[in-house]
Amino acid sequence: MAKKSLSTYERGVISRYYKNLDEIMLSKISGLVTELYLAKNTEKERQLWSRVHKAMKRLKIKPAIIDHIMESKDVEILAKNLQDWFSEKR
């Protein structure tokens, strides 16, 4: 399969995605916080925490903070840190 070059529009979409990746990841974590509050199934919670972990890594959160959040798996701690991260990005 031959490589197809991207159009100007496609390059712009990709560029804007990576430019706004931090905000996208913060919004993703925000949605995951909501899902974690509502989760009743431990398997579902495990999957959600895994997604939170990946999103925090993509945001390049300090490893010590990631470890603390993942060890406690406390939604309140995650939500508080999320507020801090949102205020840092604004």
C-alpha positions as CSV (number, residue, x, y, z in Angstrom):
1,M,0.0,0.0,0.0
2,A,1.4,3.3,-1.1
3,K,1.8,6.1,1.4
4,K,-0.7,8.9,0.9
5,S,0.4,12.4,1.6
6,L,-1.8,14.5,3.9
7,S,-3.8,17.4,2.6
8,T,-3.3,20.9,4.2
9,Y,-6.6,20.4,6.0
10,E,-5.6,17.0,7.4
11,R,-2.2,18.4,8.6
12,G,-4.0,21.3,10.3
13,V,-6.4,18.9,12.1
14,I,-3.5,16.8,13.3
15,S,-1.5,19.9,14.3
16,R,-4.4,21.3,16.4
17,Y,-4.9,17.9,18.0
18,Y,-1.3,17.8,19.3
19,K,-1.4,21.5,20.2
20,N,-4.4,20.9,22.4
21,L,-3.5,17.4,23.7
22,D,-3.1,18.6,27.3
23,E,-6.7,20.0,27.4
24,I,-8.0,16.9,25.7
25,M,-6.3,14.6,28.3
26,L,-7.6,16.8,31.2
27,S,-11.2,16.5,29.8
28,K,-10.7,12.8,29.4
29,I,-9.6,12.4,33.0
30,S,-12.6,14.6,34.1
31,G,-15.0,12.2,32.4
32,L,-13.2,9.2,34.0
33,V,-13.6,10.8,37.4
34,T,-17.4,10.9,36.8
35,E,-17.4,7.3,35.7
36,L,-15.3,6.3,38.7
37,Y,-17.8,7.9,41.1
38,L,-20.6,6.0,39.4
39,A,-18.8,2.6,39.0
40,K,-20.1,-0.2,41.1
41,N,-18.3,-3.1,39.5
42,T,-14.7,-3.7,40.6
43,E,-13.7,-4.9,37.1
44,K,-15.1,-1.6,35.6
45,E,-13.2,0.4,38.2
46,R,-10.0,-1.4,37.4
47,Q,-10.4,-0.6,33.7
48,L,-11.2,3.1,34.5
49,W,-8.1,3.4,36.8
50,S,-6.0,2.0,34.0
51,R,-7.3,4.6,31.6
52,V,-6.6,7.3,34.2
53,H,-3.1,6.1,34.6
54,K,-2.4,6.2,30.8
55,A,-3.9,9.7,30.6
56,M,-1.8,11.0,33.4
57,K,1.3,9.6,31.7
58,R,0.4,11.4,28.5
59,L,0.0,14.6,30.4
60,K,3.5,14.0,31.8
61,I,2.4,14.3,35.4
62,K,5.2,13.8,37.9
63,P,5.7,10.1,38.6
64,A,5.5,10.6,42.4
65,I,2.0,12.1,42.0
66,I,0.9,9.4,39.6
67,D,2.1,6.7,42.0
68,H,0.3,8.3,45.0
69,I,-3.0,8.5,43.1
70,M,-2.7,5.0,41.7
71,E,-1.8,3.5,45.1
72,S,-4.7,5.2,46.9
73,K,-7.2,4.8,44.0
74,D,-9.2,7.6,45.8
75,V,-11.4,9.5,43.4
76,E,-11.4,12.5,45.7
77,I,-7.6,12.8,45.5
78,L,-7.8,12.4,41.7
79,A,-10.5,15.1,41.5
80,K,-8.5,17.5,43.7
81,N,-5.4,17.0,41.5
82,L,-7.5,17.5,38.4
83,Q,-8.6,20.9,39.6
84,D,-5.0,21.9,40.2
85,W,-4.0,20.7,36.7
86,F,-6.9,22.6,35.1
87,S,-5.8,25.8,37.0
88,E,-2.2,25.3,35.9
89,K,-3.2,25.0,32.2
90,R,-5.4,28.2,32.2
